[in-house]
Structures are given as C-alpha cells and as structure tokens.
Amino acid sequence: MPIYEYDCDKCGERFEHLQRSNEKAECPKCGGVSNTKVFSVFAKGASADLPSCEGSVPSCSPSKCGSGACGMM
C-alpha cells in the first residue's frame, strides 16, 4: 500500500495517508475528504556496503562526498 501526500482543500493541512484500494483520504485536522494529491519527494540513504568515494574517482573529491555532488552517492 503506497503512502501519498495530500493538501486538504478545506483547511490547507498537508498530510500523509496510507492509501488502500478506493479509500478516500481524510484530513486528520478537520476530517475533510476533498483533498488534492501533491507531488512528494523521497529520500534514498547510502548503504554501508556501497563503495566510498574518498577521492578515488577523478571527478570526486572528499569535500564533495556526502553532499550529493559525488557520482558515487
């Protein structure tokens, strides 16, 4: 079951909702069911078993590692 983000059309509250089949998302603040699904971003964390940049790639420098600027992240 996916989790979606919504903006409540009644009170403006932004909330997440675990969406089940054909279920209407209900605003937890006002109970409104007229909501607009919003684009939500997701985050991906690095795993300990992924290679470390540490300057081993020509376009990579330790100052870029961890900032998302390194191609190894």
N, CA, C and O atoms as a GROMACS GRO file, in nm:
protein
  292
    1MET      N    1   0.084  -0.117   0.000
    1MET     CA    2   0.000   0.000   0.000
    1MET      C    3   0.089   0.125   0.000
    1MET      O    4   0.174   0.140   0.088
    2PRO      N    5   0.070   0.211  -0.096
    2PRO     CA    6   0.153   0.331  -0.104
    2PRO      C    7   0.108   0.440  -0.007
    2PRO      O    8  -0.008   0.447   0.033
    3ILE      N    9   0.203   0.524   0.029
    3ILE     CA   10   0.174   0.641   0.112
    3ILE      C   11   0.175   0.762   0.020
    3ILE      O   12   0.272   0.785  -0.053
    4TYR      N   13   0.068   0.841   0.024
    4TYR     CA   14   0.057   0.961  -0.058
    4TYR      C   15   0.051   1.083   0.032
    4TYR      O   16   0.012   1.074   0.148
    5GLU      N   17   0.091   1.198  -0.023
    5GLU     CA   18   0.077   1.326   0.047
    5GLU      C   19  -0.041   1.400  -0.014
    5GLU      O   20  -0.063   1.396  -0.136
    6TYR      N   21  -0.117   1.467   0.071
    6TYR     CA   22  -0.233   1.543   0.027
    6TYR      C   23  -0.233   1.681   0.090
    6TYR      O   24  -0.177   1.702   0.197
    7ASP      N   25  -0.297   1.776   0.022
    7ASP     CA   26  -0.332   1.906   0.078
    7ASP      C   27  -0.483   1.906   0.094
    7ASP      O   28  -0.556   1.876  -0.001
    8CYS      N   29  -0.529   1.937   0.213
    8CYS     CA   30  -0.673   1.943   0.237
    8CYS      C   31  -0.728   2.069   0.172
    8CYS      O   32  -0.678   2.179   0.195
    9ASP      N   33  -0.833   2.052   0.090
    9ASP     CA   34  -0.895   2.165   0.021
    9ASP      C   35  -0.976   2.251   0.118
    9ASP      O   36  -1.006   2.366   0.088
   10LYS      N   37  -1.012   2.196   0.233
   10LYS     CA   38  -1.095   2.268   0.329
   10LYS      C   39  -1.012   2.355   0.424
   10LYS      O   40  -1.044   2.472   0.445
   11CYS      N   41  -0.904   2.297   0.483
   11CYS     CA   42  -0.828   2.373   0.584
   11CYS      C   43  -0.682   2.399   0.544
   11CYS      O   44  -0.612   2.474   0.611
   12GLY      N   45  -0.636   2.337   0.435
   12GLY     CA   46  -0.500   2.362   0.387
   12GLY      C   47  -0.393   2.276   0.451
   12GLY      O   48  -0.275   2.289   0.418
   13GLU      N   49  -0.431   2.188   0.542
   13GLU     CA   50  -0.336   2.100   0.609
   13GLU      C   51  -0.271   2.004   0.508
   13GLU      O   52  -0.340   1.948   0.423
   14ARG      N   53  -0.139   1.986   0.517
   14ARG     CA   54  -0.071   1.885   0.435
   14ARG      C   55  -0.050   1.763   0.524
   14ARG      O   56  -0.002   1.774   0.637
   15PHE      N   57  -0.085   1.646   0.470
   15PHE     CA   58  -0.074   1.523   0.549
   15PHE      C   59  -0.042   1.405   0.459
   15PHE      O   60  -0.060   1.410   0.337
   16GLU      N   61   0.006   1.298   0.521
   16GLU     CA   62   0.034   1.173   0.451
   16GLU      C   63  -0.078   1.075   0.482
   16GLU      O   64  -0.137   1.077   0.590
   17HIS      N   65  -0.104   0.987   0.385
   17HIS     CA   66  -0.211   0.889   0.405
   17HIS      C   67  -0.169   0.757   0.341
   17HIS      O   68  -0.129   0.753   0.224
   18LEU      N   69  -0.179   0.649   0.417
   18LEU     CA   70  -0.154   0.516   0.366
   18LEU      C   71  -0.277   0.475   0.286
   18LEU      O   72  -0.382   0.445   0.343
   19GLN      N   73  -0.264   0.474   0.154
   19GLN     CA   74  -0.378   0.457   0.064
   19GLN      C   75  -0.413   0.310   0.042
   19GLN      O   76  -0.331   0.232  -0.005
   20ARG      N   77  -0.534   0.275   0.077
   20ARG     CA   78  -0.587   0.142   0.048
   20ARG      C   79  -0.679   0.156  -0.073
   20ARG      O   80  -0.718   0.267  -0.109
   21SER      N   81  -0.714   0.047  -0.135
   21SER     CA   82  -0.793   0.050  -0.259
   21SER      C   83  -0.923   0.129  -0.244
   21SER      O   84  -1.003   0.102  -0.154
   22ASN      N   85  -0.943   0.225  -0.332
   22ASN     CA   86  -1.065   0.307  -0.341
   22ASN      C   87  -1.103   0.379  -0.211
   22ASN      O   88  -1.218   0.419  -0.195
   23GLU      N   89  -1.010   0.396  -0.121
   23GLU     CA   90  -1.038   0.464   0.004
   23GLU      C   91  -1.010   0.614  -0.014
   23GLU      O   92  -0.910   0.652  -0.075
   24LYS      N   93  -1.097   0.698   0.039
   24LYS     CA   94  -1.076   0.842   0.035
   24LYS      C   95  -0.984   0.882   0.150
   24LYS      O   96  -1.000   0.833   0.263
   25ALA      N   97  -0.890   0.970   0.122
   25ALA     CA   98  -0.802   1.021   0.227
   25ALA      C   99  -0.880   1.123   0.308
   25ALA      O  100  -0.942   1.213   0.252
   26GLU      N  101  -0.875   1.110   0.439
   26GLU     CA  102  -0.944   1.203   0.528
   26GLU      C  103  -0.842   1.288   0.602
   26GLU      O  104  -0.747   1.235   0.659
   27CYS      N  105  -0.863   1.418   0.601
   27CYS     CA  106  -0.773   1.510   0.669
   27CYS      C  107  -0.777   1.484   0.820
   27CYS      O  108  -0.885   1.483   0.880
   28PRO      N  109  -0.661   1.462   0.882
   28PRO     CA  110  -0.659   1.435   1.026
   28PRO      C  111  -0.694   1.559   1.110
   28PRO      O  112  -0.729   1.546   1.227
   29LYS      N  113  -0.683   1.677   1.051
   29LYS     CA  114  -0.710   1.801   1.126
   29LYS      C  115  -0.858   1.837   1.128
   29LYS      O  116  -0.915   1.866   1.234
   30CYS      N  117  -0.922   1.834   1.009
   30CYS     CA  118  -1.062   1.879   1.002
   30CYS      C  119  -1.160   1.770   0.957
   30CYS      O  120  -1.281   1.790   0.962
   31GLY      N  121  -1.107   1.656   0.912
   31GLY     CA  122  -1.194   1.547   0.868
   31GLY      C  123  -1.241   1.561   0.725
   31GLY      O  124  -1.322   1.480   0.678
   32GLY      N  125  -1.193   1.663   0.654
   32GLY     CA  126  -1.233   1.684   0.515
   32GLY      C  127  -1.188   1.571   0.424
   32GLY      O  128  -1.082   1.514   0.442
   33VAL      N  129  -1.271   1.540   0.324
   33VAL     CA  130  -1.237   1.434   0.229
   33VAL      C  131  -1.213   1.489   0.089
   33VAL      O  132  -1.187   1.413  -0.004
   34SER      N  133  -1.221   1.620   0.073
   34SER     CA  134  -1.189   1.684  -0.055
   34SER      C  135  -1.043   1.729  -0.046
   34SER      O  136  -1.012   1.835   0.007
   35ASN      N  137  -0.954   1.645  -0.100
   35ASN     CA  138  -0.811   1.668  -0.088
   35ASN      C  139  -0.744   1.660  -0.224
   35ASN      O  140  -0.792   1.593  -0.315
   36THR      N  141  -0.632   1.730  -0.236
   36THR     CA  142  -0.554   1.729  -0.359
   36THR      C  143  -0.424   1.654  -0.334
   36THR      O  144  -0.348   1.688  -0.244
   37LYS      N  145  -0.399   1.552  -0.417
   37LYS     CA  146  -0.275   1.477  -0.405
   37LYS      C  147  -0.161   1.566  -0.453
   37LYS      O  148  -0.171   1.628  -0.559
   38VAL      N  149  -0.053   1.573  -0.375
   38VAL     CA  150   0.060   1.658  -0.410
   38VAL      C  151   0.181   1.571  -0.444
   38VAL      O  152   0.193   1.457  -0.400
   39PHE      N  153   0.270   1.629  -0.524
   39PHE     CA  154   0.393   1.562  -0.560
   39PHE      C  155   0.478   1.550  -0.435
   39PHE      O  156   0.501   1.649  -0.366
   40SER      N  157   0.523   1.431  -0.407
   40SER     CA  158   0.607   1.415  -0.290
   40SER      C  159   0.741   1.358  -0.332
   40SER      O  160   0.750   1.278  -0.426
   41VAL      N  161   0.843   1.400  -0.263
   41VAL     CA  162   0.978   1.352  -0.293
   41VAL      C  163   1.015   1.242  -0.196
   41VAL      O  164   0.956   1.230  -0.088
   42PHE      N  165   1.110   1.163  -0.235
   42PHE     CA  166   1.154   1.057  -0.145
   42PHE      C  167   1.304   1.069  -0.127
   42PHE      O  168   1.373   1.132  -0.208
   43ALA      N  169   1.353   1.010  -0.023
   43ALA     CA  170   1.496   1.013   0.007
   43ALA      C  171   1.552   0.872  -0.002
   43ALA      O  172   1.484   0.774   0.030
   44LYS      N  173   1.674   0.863  -0.046
   44LYS     CA  174   1.741   0.734  -0.053
   44LYS      C  175   1.871   0.748   0.023
   44LYS      O  176   1.954   0.833  -0.010
   45GLY      N  177   1.888   0.668   0.122
   45GLY     CA  178   2.011   0.672   0.201
   45GLY      C  179   2.117   0.581   0.142
   45GLY      O  180   2.086   0.484   0.073
   46ALA      N  181   2.242   0.613   0.168
   46ALA     CA  182   2.352   0.530   0.122
   46ALA      C  183   2.366   0.411   0.216
   46ALA      O  184   2.343   0.422   0.336
   47SER      N  185   2.404   0.301   0.161
   47SER     CA  186   2.424   0.180   0.238
   47SER      C  187   2.571   0.164   0.271
   47SER      O  188   2.657   0.214   0.198
   48ALA      N  189   2.600   0.097   0.381
   48ALA     CA  190   2.739   0.076   0.423
   48ALA      C  191   2.816  -0.011   0.324
   48ALA      O  192   2.938  -0.004   0.318
   49ASP      N  193   2.745  -0.091   0.244
   49ASP     CA  194   2.816  -0.178   0.151
   49ASP      C  195   2.838  -0.114   0.014
   49ASP      O  196   2.891  -0.178  -0.077
   50LEU      N  197   2.798   0.012  -0.003
   50LEU     CA  198   2.825   0.083  -0.127
   50LEU      C  199   2.969   0.134  -0.126
   50LEU      O  200   3.024   0.161  -0.019
   51PRO      N  201   3.032   0.148  -0.244
   51PRO     CA  202   3.169   0.196  -0.247
   51PRO      C  203   3.179   0.339  -0.195
   51PRO      O  204   3.088   0.420  -0.211
   52SER      N  205   3.291   0.367  -0.133
   52SER     CA  206   3.316   0.500  -0.081
   52SER      C  207   3.390   0.581  -0.185
   52SER      O  208   3.475   0.527  -0.256
   53CYS      N  209   3.361   0.707  -0.195
   53CYS     CA  210   3.423   0.795  -0.294
   53CYS      C  211   3.568   0.822  -0.256
   53CYS      O  212   3.659   0.783  -0.329
   54GLU      N  213   3.589   0.888  -0.145
   54GLU     CA  214   3.721   0.919  -0.090
   54GLU      C  215   3.826   0.957  -0.194
   54GLU      O  216   3.943   0.923  -0.178
   55GLY      N  217   3.787   1.027  -0.298
   55GLY     CA  218   3.883   1.079  -0.395
   55GLY      C  219   3.934   0.979  -0.495
   55GLY      O  220   4.028   1.009  -0.569
   56SER      N  221   3.877   0.859  -0.500
   56SER     CA  222   3.927   0.756  -0.589
   56SER      C  223   3.880   0.774  -0.733
   56SER      O  224   3.935   0.712  -0.824
   57VAL      N  225   3.781   0.856  -0.754
   57VAL     CA  226   3.730   0.884  -0.887
   57VAL      C  227   3.779   1.023  -0.926
   57VAL      O  228   3.770   1.115  -0.845
   58PRO      N  229   3.830   1.041  -1.049
   58PRO     CA  230   3.888   1.171  -1.086
   58PRO      C  231   3.798   1.291  -1.060
   58PRO      O  232   3.847   1.396  -1.018
   59SER      N  233   3.667   1.278  -1.085
   59SER     CA  234   3.578   1.393  -1.066
   59SER      C  235   3.529   1.406  -0.923
   59SER      O  236   3.445   1.490  -0.893
   60CYS      N  237   3.581   1.322  -0.836
   60CYS     CA  238   3.535   1.317  -0.698
   60CYS      C  239   3.643   1.369  -0.605
   60CYS      O  240   3.762   1.344  -0.625
   61SER      N  241   3.601   1.441  -0.506
   61SER     CA  242   3.694   1.483  -0.402
   61SER      C  243   3.626   1.462  -0.268
   61SER      O  244   3.503   1.467  -0.261
   62PRO      N  245   3.702   1.438  -0.163
   62PRO     CA  246   3.639   1.416  -0.032
   62PRO      C  247   3.545   1.528   0.009
   62PRO      O  248   3.449   1.504   0.083
   63SER      N  249   3.570   1.649  -0.037
   63SER     CA  250   3.480   1.759   0.002
   63SER      C  251   3.343   1.746  -0.064
   63SER      O  252   3.245   1.801  -0.013
   64LYS      N  253   3.335   1.674  -0.175
   64LYS     CA  254   3.206   1.655  -0.242
   64LYS      C  255   3.130   1.535  -0.187
   64LYS      O  256   3.007   1.529  -0.198
   65CYS      N  257   3.201   1.440  -0.128
   65CYS     CA  258   3.134   1.321  -0.076
   65CYS      C  259   3.037   1.359   0.035
   65CYS      O  260   3.067   1.443   0.120
   66GLY      N  261   2.921   1.297   0.033
   66GLY     CA  262   2.821   1.325   0.134
   66GLY      C  263   2.734   1.445   0.102
   66GLY      O  264   2.635   1.469   0.171
   67SER      N  265   2.769   1.520  -0.001
   67SER     CA  266   2.690   1.638  -0.035
   67SER      C  267   2.596   1.611  -0.150
   67SER      O  268   2.515   1.697  -0.185
   68GLY      N  269   2.604   1.492  -0.210
   68GLY     CA  270   2.520   1.461  -0.325
   68GLY      C  271   2.584   1.502  -0.455
   68GLY      O  272   2.530   1.474  -0.562
   69ALA      N  273   2.701   1.570  -0.450
   69ALA     CA  274   2.769   1.616  -0.570
   69ALA      C  275   2.857   1.507  -0.628
   69ALA      O  276   2.899   1.516  -0.744
   70CYS      N  277   2.885   1.407  -0.551
   70CYS     CA  278   2.972   1.298  -0.594
   70CYS      C  279   2.889   1.195  -0.668
   70CYS      O  280   2.779   1.161  -0.624
   71GLY      N  281   2.938   1.145  -0.778
   71GLY     CA  282   2.866   1.043  -0.856
   71GLY      C  283   2.855   0.910  -0.785
   71GLY      O  284   2.779   0.824  -0.829
   72MET      N  285   2.928   0.890  -0.678
   72MET     CA  286   2.923   0.764  -0.604
   72MET      C  287   2.809   0.759  -0.505
   72MET      O  288   2.782   0.653  -0.449
   73MET      N  289   2.741   0.869  -0.481
   73MET     CA  290   2.634   0.872  -0.381
   73MET      C  291   2.505   0.831  -0.442
   73MET      O  292   2.403   0.828  -0.373
   0.00000   0.00000   0.00000
